[in-house]
Amino acid sequence: MKQKVSGLILMIGVAISTAQAQAEDFPACAAAAAQEFSIPVKLFQAMALAEVQGASSESKHRAELRNLYGPMGLGDPAIPLMASGLGVSIASVKEDACTNYRAAAWWFVNKSGGNQGDMWEAVTKFYYGKPAQANAHATARVKTIYAEL
């Protein structure tokens, strides 16, 4: 039991250090996307960093197999709606990082309720499609990063 707790503490420490180091690498176009859609930049930055944090080459390969695209790991079924909402091509949402950030921000506000009510429910809805989810690991990861920014 102590080994599991120690390992978890070590993993959290590494994740926090990684998030702090990568916070400086948050693209200007991602911050602009957050501002365009009136999302708190710190929250959107935490969401973006949560995606980067799990972006090993193996997880990138798994993401491609699951039809997830771009730095925000956007799902294939939602991308046509995002593209239509932004008035851009599906290919640009998948292939252009800045458009991918804009699409994620658009989805967060227009489909996840990001500017209405509790922001953590919106984050959970962004990742899971509903405002409540048992074992919402993605939301927990975003909260941890958010607290450290």
PEMOKA-V761515 format. One record per residue. N is the residue number from 1. RES is the residue in three letters. PSI is psi as a letter, one per 40 degrees, with the letter a starting at -180 (NA if undefined). BURIAL is # if it has 9 or more other ideal C-beta (glycine too) atoms within 8 Angstrom, else .. Layout:
N/RES/PSI/BURIAL
N/RES/PSI/BURIAL
//
This chain:
1/MET/d/.
2/LYS/d/.
3/GLN/d/.
4/LYS/d/.
5/VAL/d/.
6/SER/d/.
7/GLY/d/.
8/LEU/d/.
9/ILE/d/.
10/LEU/d/.
11/MET/d/.
12/ILE/d/#
13/GLY/d/.
14/VAL/d/.
15/ALA/d/#
16/ILE/d/#
17/SER/d/.
18/THR/d/#
19/ALA/d/#
20/GLN/d/#
21/ALA/d/.
22/GLN/e/#
23/ALA/d/#
24/GLU/e/.
25/ASP/e/.
26/PHE/h/#
27/PRO/i/#
28/ALA/d/.
29/CYS/d/#
30/ALA/d/#
31/ALA/d/#
32/ALA/d/.
33/ALA/d/#
34/ALA/d/#
35/GLN/d/#
36/GLU/d/.
37/PHE/e/#
38/SER/f/.
39/ILE/h/#
40/PRO/h/.
41/VAL/d/#
42/LYS/d/.
43/LEU/d/#
44/PHE/d/#
45/GLN/d/#
46/ALA/d/#
47/MET/d/#
48/ALA/d/#
49/LEU/d/#
50/ALA/d/#
51/GLU/d/#
52/VAL/d/#
53/GLN/d/#
54/GLY/e/.
55/ALA/f/.
56/SER/i/.
57/SER/d/.
58/GLU/d/.
59/SER/d/#
60/LYS/d/#
61/HIS/d/.
62/ARG/d/.
63/ALA/d/#
64/GLU/d/.
65/LEU/d/.
66/ARG/e/.
67/ASN/f/.
68/LEU/h/#
69/TYR/i/#
70/GLY/a/#
71/PRO/e/#
72/MET/e/#
73/GLY/f/#
74/LEU/h/#
75/GLY/i/#
76/ASP/d/.
77/PRO/d/.
78/ALA/e/#
79/ILE/d/#
80/PRO/d/.
81/LEU/d/#
82/MET/d/#
83/ALA/d/#
84/SER/d/.
85/GLY/d/#
86/LEU/e/#
87/GLY/f/.
88/VAL/i/#
89/SER/i/.
90/ILE/d/.
91/ALA/d/.
92/SER/d/#
93/VAL/d/#
94/LYS/d/#
95/GLU/d/.
96/ASP/h/.
97/ALA/d/#
98/CYS/d/#
99/THR/d/#
100/ASN/d/#
101/TYR/d/#
102/ARG/d/#
103/ALA/d/#
104/ALA/d/#
105/ALA/d/#
106/TRP/d/#
107/TRP/d/#
108/PHE/d/#
109/VAL/d/#
110/ASN/d/.
111/LYS/d/#
112/SER/e/#
113/GLY/f/#
114/GLY/e/#
115/ASN/e/.
116/GLN/h/.
117/GLY/a/.
118/ASP/h/.
119/MET/d/#
120/TRP/d/.
121/GLU/d/#
122/ALA/d/#
123/VAL/d/#
124/THR/d/#
125/LYS/d/#
126/PHE/d/#
127/TYR/d/#
128/TYR/e/#
129/GLY/e/.
130/LYS/i/.
131/PRO/e/.
132/ALA/h/.
133/GLN/h/#
134/ALA/h/.
135/ASN/f/.
136/ALA/g/#
137/HIS/d/.
138/ALA/d/#
139/THR/d/#
140/ALA/d/.
141/ARG/d/#
142/VAL/d/#
143/LYS/d/#
144/THR/d/#
145/ILE/d/#
146/TYR/d/#
147/ALA/d/.
148/GLU/e/.
149/LEU/NA/#
//
